[in-house]
Amino acid sequence: PKPPAPPKPPAPPKPPAPSKVPVSIGPGAKGETVKLLQRGLYALNPAGKLAATGVMDTATVRAVADFQRFFKIPGESGGKVGPKTWHFLNFLYATKTGKKLF
């Protein structure tokens, strides 16, 4: 008789579903997406005292530009928040808090 076939290795785990990236925003934007951004930035730098006002004001634009410059986020600068900035912010937020921002 033939020896039994070796067991099949388990299937590799499925990658996590990509998180839904909020829309790109910039100076003057308003609403819940801006509040989400402000909460994320505040969690990473409470000393920055950024309030979640929902308005992409001068303080928020400066905080975003500083974040982008500090982490050398390619292709996004000047306080405009696109997919790369969102992903980086979400990653750092999750690393610090144990949960995703979005």
C-alpha positions in Angstrom: 0.0 0.0 0.0 1.0 3.6 -0.6 2.0 5.8 2.3 -0.6 8.5 3.1 0.0 11.8 1.3 1.5 14.5 3.5 -1.0 17.0 4.8 -1.5 20.1 2.7 -0.1 23.3 4.3 -2.7 25.7 5.5 -3.8 28.4 3.1 -2.0 31.7 3.6 -4.0 34.2 5.6 -5.9 36.7 3.5 -4.5 40.2 3.6 -6.7 42.6 5.6 -9.2 44.6 3.6 -7.7 48.0 2.7 -9.0 50.7 4.9 -11.3 53.2 3.3 -9.2 56.3 2.8 -11.0 59.6 3.4 -11.2 62.1 0.6 -8.3 64.4 0.0 -8.7 67.7 1.7 -6.8 71.0 1.9 -7.0 74.5 3.4 -10.5 75.8 3.9 -12.1 72.3 4.0 -14.9 71.8 6.6 -16.7 68.9 8.1 -16.3 65.5 9.7 -13.3 64.5 7.6 -11.4 67.5 8.9 -12.4 66.5 12.5 -11.1 63.0 11.9 -7.8 64.5 10.7 -7.6 66.9 13.7 -8.3 64.1 16.2 -5.6 61.9 14.6 -3.0 64.7 14.7 -3.9 65.6 18.3 -3.5 62.0 19.4 0.0 61.9 18.0 1.0 65.3 19.4 -1.2 66.4 22.3 1.3 69.2 23.0 0.2 70.7 19.7 -3.2 71.5 21.2 -5.0 71.1 17.9 -8.8 71.3 18.5 -11.2 69.2 16.5 -13.2 72.1 15.1 -14.0 70.6 11.7 -12.4 73.5 10.0 -9.1 73.2 8.1 -7.8 76.5 9.5 -4.2 77.8 9.7 -3.4 75.8 12.8 -4.5 72.6 11.1 -2.7 73.3 7.8 0.5 74.0 9.8 0.1 70.8 11.8 -0.4 68.8 8.6 2.6 70.5 6.9 4.8 69.8 9.9 3.6 66.1 10.0 4.4 65.7 6.3 7.8 67.4 6.5 8.8 65.4 9.7 7.9 62.1 8.2 9.0 63.0 4.7 5.8 62.0 3.0 6.5 61.9 -0.7 4.3 63.9 -3.1 2.1 65.6 -0.5 3.0 68.8 1.2 1.8 72.2 2.1 -1.0 71.0 4.3 -2.9 69.2 1.6 -4.0 65.8 2.8 -4.0 63.0 0.2 -3.9 59.2 0.4 -0.3 59.0 1.5 -0.7 61.3 4.4 -4.0 59.5 5.5 -2.3 56.1 5.4 0.7 57.3 7.4 -1.5 59.1 9.9 -3.7 56.0 10.3 -0.7 53.7 10.7 0.9 55.9 13.4 -2.5 56.4 15.2 -3.0 52.6 15.2 0.5 52.0 16.5 0.0 54.5 19.4 -3.6 53.7 20.3 -4.1 50.1 19.2 -7.0 51.1 17.0 -7.3 52.5 13.5 -8.4 56.1 12.9 -10.5 55.0 9.9 
